[in-house]
């Protein structure tokens, strides 16, 4: 769900998970898919079903690229800090 409702916990939204993914990828630039998934799961235990929609959201915005040969996610933007 992209738009949170009054029943949504702010930490468990696509926008928040996308922010955490971007924050990590800005530091590392390229990260293995499974490792990135574990990092997000470690921060928020119930975020498994929001991980893929968050990656899709970032891909649609043109901020990340998935490399199937190496199974990695790459940050495409500039490397400025948040």
C-alpha positions in Angstrom: 0.0 0.0 0.0 1.5 3.3 -1.1 -0.9 5.6 0.7 -1.0 5.0 4.4 -4.4 5.1 6.2 -5.2 5.8 9.8 -4.7 2.1 10.6 -1.2 1.9 9.1 1.8 1.9 11.3 4.2 4.5 9.9 7.2 2.2 10.0 5.4 -0.5 7.9 4.6 1.4 4.7 6.2 1.2 1.2 7.5 4.8 1.5 9.4 4.1 4.8 10.8 0.8 3.6 11.9 2.5 0.3 13.6 5.2 2.4 15.5 2.6 4.3 16.6 0.9 1.1 17.7 4.1 -0.4 19.6 5.1 2.7 21.5 1.9 2.6 22.2 1.9 -1.1 23.5 5.5 -1.0 26.2 4.2 1.3 27.0 1.0 -0.4 26.0 1.9 -4.1 25.6 -1.8 -5.0 24.2 -4.5 -2.7 23.2 -8.2 -3.1 19.5 -8.7 -3.3 19.3 -11.2 -0.4 21.6 -9.2 1.8 19.5 -6.1 1.3 16.4 -8.1 2.1 18.0 -9.4 5.3 19.1 -5.8 6.4 15.5 -4.5 6.0 14.1 -7.6 7.7 16.5 -7.0 10.6 15.2 -3.5 11.1 11.5 -4.3 10.7 10.6 -8.0 11.3 7.2 -7.8 9.5 8.5 -6.0 6.4 8.8 -9.1 4.1 5.6 -8.4 2.1 6.6 -4.7 1.7 10.2 -5.3 0.4 9.4 -6.1 -3.2 6.7 -3.4 -3.6 9.3 -0.9 -2.2 11.9 -2.0 -4.7 9.3 -1.7 -7.5 8.5 1.8 -6.3 12.1 2.9 -6.4 12.6 1.3 -9.8 9.6 3.2 -11.2 11.1 6.4 -9.8 14.4 5.6 -11.7 16.5 5.5 -8.5 17.6 1.9 -8.6 18.4 -0.8 -11.2 18.4 -4.6 -10.7 21.3 -6.5 -12.3 20.1 -10.1 -12.9 23.5 -11.6 -13.8 25.0 -10.7 -10.4 21.6 -10.6 -8.5 22.4 -7.1 -7.2 20.5 -3.8 -6.8 22.4 -0.7 -7.8 21.7 2.9 -6.8 21.6 5.1 -9.9 21.4 8.6 -8.3 24.2 10.8 -7.0 26.0 9.9 -3.9 25.0 12.8 -1.6 24.0 12.2 2.0 20.4 12.4 3.2 
